[in-house]
Amino acid sequence: MKWKSVIPLLSISLLVSLSAESRIWTTKDNRTAEGELITATKTEAIIQFKGQKTSRAIALDTLSEKDQAFVTAFRDNGGAVDPNFDESEFDEKRETNEASERGNEPSLGEIPDNFDDEWPKLVKSPDNVQVDFVSSDEEAKKYTYHSDHYEFICDVPLKPHLVERFAVMFEGTRELCRVMPISTKKAHLSGEDFRHRILLFESEATYFKNGGPPGSAGVFMSGRGGDVVMVPLTSLGVKKVGSSYSVDYGESNNTLPHELAHQLTDPCYYAHGARGWFSEGLAEYVAVTPYRSGNFMVSKTLRAAKDYATEYGREDNGGRALGDEIKAPDLKSYMLQSYGSFTARANFNYGLGLLITTYFFEMEGGGDRIAITAFLKALREGKEGEEALEALLNGRSFNELASDISKGWKSKGVDIEFAMSSE
């Protein structure tokens, strides 16, 4: 799930005619939303956000430097957009700063493909995961910790040994994504100058206030300032006991590995034709892989994927419950639908995406992965849509590929009936 939002600080119950041009607004912590500036004071901007019925007041000091300058120019121009305002200078400054912050971060192009590796059976978290306390800012409620490949930023202080308890799962998820032979190169990035960023919140209320979707246990957020995963501490089994904290992280948590997989997925795998069925199918595959004490048991993922998609998962720990007789749309339309359409029927589409992705990973051609490898290579070459899917078809029509997927899952007790595609 990708989530972009700006936190409204004050709701204004006024319906105002839209006179300014719509633009993308960005907060200092890089959350974004589209909206039109209605009016502004020295401390607030009144913005009509897209899809909202009422305008909202946003404190200027929560907005990016560019947005604050835009509002100032608007106000100085008598309450109208200043045609002479040049946003490009701020974009150039941001790009320079981001390049500086990245330091020696390696390019994905420098990392070799691993498509020829064997599919793993067991993936272990790195031995002796260590977490170091890096810095604290009590006024900002910002406490920073580092493991080898993650930066944890929490709004309350935690003991490093407690962070180590759940950091094992984060590092293990990265290792799983790294060794899977689908060339997810972001999972190979390492070094002191690069860590995947995790924002931790003491309470669910604070997590929701900062943009976490209601009812979620964690969320991946992508923005111009980089990719982050937000997590309430309760999702990690962290509880406050007196004046300190303890952790009782369980053996299974489907949500967090799903969101971590998104953070580790290369941008090209979100291209049209892959975004939806494959990007979510991959995250679901990682999420359902049985995990225990730092070990991901990939040899059991196929069975777990079937249970999760068709029923309620292993030991009733959650699932899509599609049943073992599934009526599916035609494969071409399913794979090419917009992401908005995909998420509009999320439970069904995520479950079917898991089954299809698992088929390509473990079942087709006895596990030779020829079609999915060709597809992923096409995405890496910049192809998308039908052009990329042509590699996945491997000489077949969409109806023929749908038939192959159905036959594969039929042998496992799942009857998927795809509608016919008009090709």
C-alpha positions in Angstrom: 0.0 0.0 0.0 1.3 3.4 -0.8 0.0 6.3 1.3 0.5 10.0 0.6 -1.2 12.6 2.8 -0.9 15.9 4.5 -2.2 16.1 8.1 -5.0 18.7 8.4 -4.4 20.9 11.4 -7.8 22.6 11.4 -10.9 21.9 9.4 -12.6 24.9 7.8 -16.3 24.4 7.2 -16.4 26.7 4.2 -17.0 25.8 0.5 -15.0 28.2 -1.5 -14.9 28.5 -5.3 -11.6 27.3 -6.6 -9.6 30.1 -8.2 -6.0 29.0 -8.0 -4.4 26.2 -9.9 -4.1 22.8 -8.4 -0.5 21.8 -7.3 1.2 19.2 -5.2 1.8 20.3 -1.6 4.6 18.7 0.5 5.1 18.7 4.2 8.5 18.9 5.9 8.5 15.1 6.4 7.7 14.6 2.7 4.1 13.7 2.7 2.2 15.0 -0.3 -1.3 15.8 -1.4 -2.8 17.7 -4.4 -4.9 20.8 -3.7 -5.6 24.5 -4.6 -4.6 27.4 -2.4 -7.7 29.5 -1.5 -6.3 32.1 0.7 -3.5 32.5 3.3 -2.5 34.4 6.5 1.0 34.8 7.9 0.8 31.5 9.7 -1.7 29.4 7.7 -2.6 28.4 4.2 -6.3 27.6 3.4 -6.2 24.7 0.9 -8.9 22.8 -0.9 -7.5 19.3 -1.2 -8.5 17.1 -4.1 -11.4 14.8 -3.2 -12.3 16.7 0.0 -15.6 18.5 0.5 -14.2 21.3 2.7 -11.1 23.4 2.6 -8.5 23.1 5.4 -6.1 25.3 7.2 -2.5 24.1 7.2 0.2 25.7 9.5 2.8 27.2 7.2 5.7 25.9 9.4 4.7 22.3 8.6 5.1 22.8 4.9 8.2 22.5 2.7 10.4 25.6 2.1 9.1 25.8 -1.5 5.5 25.7 -0.4 6.0 28.4 2.2 7.7 30.6 -0.4 4.8 29.9 -2.8 2.2 31.0 -0.1 4.2 34.1 0.7 4.4 35.1 -3.0 0.6 34.4 -3.2 -0.1 36.7 -0.3 2.3 39.4 -1.5 0.5 39.3 -4.9 -2.8 40.3 -3.4 -4.2 36.8 -2.9 -3.5 35.5 -6.4 -0.9 33.1 -7.7 2.3 35.0 -8.6 3.1 34.2 -12.3 6.7 35.1 -11.6 7.2 32.5 -8.8 9.9 30.1 -10.0 9.5 26.7 -8.3 12.4 25.2 -10.3 15.1 26.9 -8.1 13.7 25.1 -5.1 13.6 21.8 -7.0 17.2 22.2 -8.0 18.1 23.0 -4.4 16.2 19.9 -3.1 17.9 17.6 -5.7 21.3 19.0 -4.6 20.5 18.4 -1.0 19.2 14.9 -1.6 22.3 14.0 -3.6 24.4 15.2 -0.8 22.4 13.3 1.8 22.7 10.1 -0.2 26.5 10.4 0.0 28.0 7.1 -1.3 24.8 5.3 -1.8 25.5 2.8 -4.6 23.5 2.9 -7.8 21.1 0.0 -8.5 22.7 -0.3 -11.9 26.0 -1.3 -10.2 24.4 -4.3 -8.5 24.4 -7.5 -10.6 21.3 -9.5 -11.4 20.7 -12.7 -9.4 18.1 -14.3 -11.7 20.2 -17.4 -12.2 20.4 -18.2 -8.5 18.4 -21.1 -6.9 15.1 -20.4 -5.3 15.7 -20.5 -1.5 14.2 -23.0 0.8 15.2 -21.4 4.1 16.4 -17.9 4.7 17.9 -16.9 8.1 18.2 -13.5 9.6 21.8 -12.4 9.9 23.6 -13.6 13.0 24.0 -11.3 16.0 21.9 -8.4 14.8 23.1 -5.4 16.7 21.4 -2.0 17.2 23.2 1.1 18.2 21.7 4.2 19.8 22.6 7.1 17.5 21.0 10.3 18.7 18.2 11.9 20.6 16.2 15.1 20.4 13.9 15.3 23.4 12.2 18.5 22.2 11.3 16.9 18.9 10.6 13.5 20.4 13.0 11.9 18.0 15.2 9.0 19.1 17.3 7.3 16.4 18.8 3.8 16.3 20.8 1.9 13.6 21.0 -1.7 12.7 23.2 -2.8 9.8 20.6 -1.9 7.1 17.8 0.0 9.0 17.4 3.3 10.7 14.7 3.3 13.3 13.3 6.7 14.4 11.0 6.5 17.4 9.0 9.2 19.3 10.0 7.6 22.7 13.3 6.4 23.9 13.9 2.6 23.8 16.7 0.4 25.1 18.9 -0.7 22.1 18.6 -4.4 23.2 14.8 -4.1 22.9 15.1 -2.6 19.4 17.3 -5.6 18.6 14.5 -8.0 19.4 12.3 -6.8 16.5 15.2 -5.6 14.3 15.9 -9.3 13.7 12.6 -9.6 11.7 13.4 -6.4 9.7 16.9 -7.6 8.8 15.5 -11.1 8.0 12.9 -9.7 5.6 15.6 -7.8 3.8 17.7 -10.9 3.5 14.7 -12.8 2.1 14.1 -10.2 -0.5 17.9 -10.0 -1.2 18.3 -13.8 -1.9 15.1 -14.3 -3.9 16.3 -14.7 -7.5 14.1 -11.9 -8.9 16.8 -9.2 -8.7 15.2 -6.8 -6.1 18.4 -4.7 -6.1 17.2 -2.3 -3.4 17.5 -5.2 -1.0 21.2 -5.3 -1.8 22.0 -1.7 -0.8 24.2 -1.5 2.2 26.8 0.6 4.0 26.9 3.3 6.5 25.6 5.9 4.0 22.4 3.9 3.3 19.8 2.5 5.6 16.1 1.8 5.1 14.1 4.2 7.2 11.5 3.1 9.7 9.3 5.5 11.7 8.1 4.1 15.1 5.3 5.5 17.1 4.5 4.8 20.8 0.7 4.8 20.2 -1.6 4.0 17.4 -3.2 7.4 17.9 0.1 9.1 17.0 0.6 6.7 14.2 -2.8 7.6 12.7 -2.2 11.3 13.3 0.9 11.1 11.2 -0.8 9.5 8.2 -1.1 5.8 9.2 -4.3 4.4 7.6 -7.0 3.6 10.2 -7.0 -0.1 11.2 -3.5 -0.7 9.7 -0.6 -2.2 11.6 2.0 -0.5 9.4 2.3 1.3 6.1 4.9 2.0 3.3 5.0 5.6 2.2 6.8 6.8 -0.9 7.7 10.4 -1.5 10.3 12.7 -2.9 12.2 12.6 0.4 12.7 8.8 0.2 10.8 5.7 1.2 9.7 5.0 4.7 7.7 2.4 6.6 5.6 3.7 9.5 4.8 1.3 12.4 3.1 1.7 15.7 5.1 0.0 18.5 2.0 -2.2 19.3 2.5 -4.0 16.0 5.9 -5.0 17.1 4.7 -6.3 20.5 6.2 -3.4 22.4 4.3 -2.5 25.5 4.9 0.1 28.2 5.5 -1.5 31.6 5.7 1.1 34.3 8.3 3.7 33.0 10.0 1.3 30.6 9.1 -0.9 27.6 9.1 -4.6 27.0 8.7 -6.6 23.8 6.9 -9.8 23.1 7.1 -10.0 19.3 5.1 -12.9 18.0 6.1 -15.6 15.5 4.0 -14.2 12.7 3.0 -10.7 11.4 1.8 -10.6 7.8 1.4 -6.8 7.6 5.0 -5.7 8.4 6.9 -8.0 6.0 4.4 -6.9 3.3 5.2 -3.2 3.8 8.9 -3.9 4.2 8.8 -5.8 0.8 7.3 -2.7 -0.8 10.2 -0.6 0.6 12.7 -3.1 -0.8 11.1 -3.4 -4.3 12.8 -1.6 -7.1 10.8 1.3 -8.7 10.7 -0.4 -12.2 8.6 -3.3 -10.6 5.9 -0.7 -10.0 5.5 0.1 -13.7 2.2 -0.3 -15.5 1.5 -4.0 -16.2 3.3 -4.9 -12.9 1.9 -2.5 -10.4 -1.0 -4.3 -8.7 -0.9 -8.0 -9.5 2.9 -8.3 -9.3 3.9 -5.6 -6.9 1.2 -6.6 -4.4 1.6 -10.3 -5.2 5.3 -10.1 -4.4 4.6 -8.3 -1.1 2.0 -10.9 -0.2 4.4 -13.7 -1.0 7.0 -12.3 1.4 4.3 -11.7 4.0 2.8 -15.2 4.0 6.2 -17.0 4.1 6.2 -18.8 7.5 8.5 -17.0 9.9 9.8 -18.3 13.2 12.7 -17.2 15.4 14.5 -15.3 12.7 13.9 -18.0 10.0 11.8 -17.6 6.8 10.8 -21.1 5.7 10.4 -20.5 2.0 9.9 -24.2 1.3 6.5 -23.9 3.0 5.4 -20.7 1.2 3.4 -22.3 -1.6 1.2 -24.1 0.9 0.9 -20.9 3.0 0.0 -18.9 0.0 -2.8 -21.3 -0.9 -4.1 -21.2 2.7 -3.9 -17.5 3.0 -5.5 -16.7 -0.4 -8.3 -19.3 -0.2 -9.0 -19.5 3.5 -7.9 -17.7 6.7 -4.3 -18.6 6.7 -2.2 -20.9 8.9 -3.9 -21.4 12.3 -6.6 -18.8 11.4 -4.1 -15.9 11.6 -5.7 -14.0 8.8 -6.3 -14.5 5.1 -8.2 -13.4 1.9 -10.7 -16.3 2.1 -11.4 -16.4 -1.6 -12.4 -20.1 -1.4 -11.1 -22.9 -3.6 -13.4 -22.0 -6.5 -12.5 -18.6 -7.8 -14.2 -16.7 -10.6 -11.6 -14.3 -12.0 -11.7 -11.5 -14.6 -9.9 -12.1 -17.9 -6.2 -12.1 -17.3 -5.3 -9.3 -19.6 -7.7 -6.8 -18.1 -6.6 -8.0 -14.6 -2.9 -7.4 -15.2 -3.4 -4.1 -17.0 -6.0 -2.5 -14.7 -5.1 0.8 -13.0 -3.9 0.6 -9.4 -6.9 2.5 -8.3 -9.1 -0.2 -9.8 -6.9 -2.8 -8.2 -7.2 -1.4 -4.7 -10.9 -0.7 -5.1 -11.4 -4.5 -4.8 -8.3 -5.0 -2.6 -9.1 -8.3 -0.8 -9.9 -10.2 -4.0 -7.2 -8.7 -6.1 -4.4 -9.1 -3.5 -5.4 -12.7 -3.0 -5.5 -13.5 -6.7 -2.2 -11.6 -7.2 -0.6 -13.8 -4.6 -1.8 -16.9 -6.3 -0.6 -15.8 -9.8 2.8 -14.5 -8.5 3.3 -17.8 -6.5 2.5 -19.7 -9.7 5.3 -17.9 -11.6 7.8 -18.2 -8.8 7.3 -21.9 -7.9 5.1 -23.7 -10.3 5.4 -22.8 -14.0 7.8 -25.0 -15.9 8.6 -27.0 -12.8 10.0 -23.9 -11.2 12.3 -22.8 -14.1 11.0 -19.2 -13.8 11.7 -18.5 -17.5 8.6 -16.4 -18.0 8.7 -14.3 -14.9 12.5 -13.7 -15.4 11.9 -12.5 -18.9 9.1 -10.2 -17.6 11.3 -8.7 -14.8 14.2 -8.2 -17.2 11.7 -6.3 -19.6 10.7 -4.1 -16.7 14.4 -3.4 -15.9 14.8 -2.4 -19.5 12.1 0.3 -19.1 9.3 -1.6 -20.8 5.8 -1.5 -19.3 2.2 -2.4 -20.0 1.5 -4.9 -22.9 5.1 -4.6 -24.1 6.4 -5.9 -20.8 3.7 -8.5 -20.5 4.6 -9.9 -23.9 7.7 -11.3 -22.3 5.6 -12.9 -19.6 3.4 -14.5 -22.2 6.4 -16.3 -23.7 4.7 -16.9 -27.0 1.2 -17.6 -25.5 -2.0 -15.6 -25.7 -3.5 -14.2 -22.5 -6.1 -16.9 -22.6 -3.5 -19.6 -23.0 -1.5 -18.2 -20.1 -4.7 -18.1 -18.0 -5.3 -21.7 -18.8 -1.8 -22.7 -17.7 -2.2 -20.8 -14.4 -5.6 -22.5 -13.8 -4.1 -26.0 -14.5 -1.2 -25.3 -12.1 -3.4 -24.3 -9.2 -6.0 -27.0 -10.1 -3.3 -29.6 -9.3 -3.1 -28.0 -5.8 -6.9 -28.1 -5.2 -7.7 -24.5 -6.3 -10.0 -24.0 -9.2 -9.5 -20.6 -10.8 -11.8 -19.8 -13.7 -10.7 -16.8 -15.7 -13.1 -15.0 -18.0 -12.0 -15.1 -21.7 -10.0 -12.3 -23.0 -11.0 -10.7 -26.3 -7.6 -10.7 -28.0 
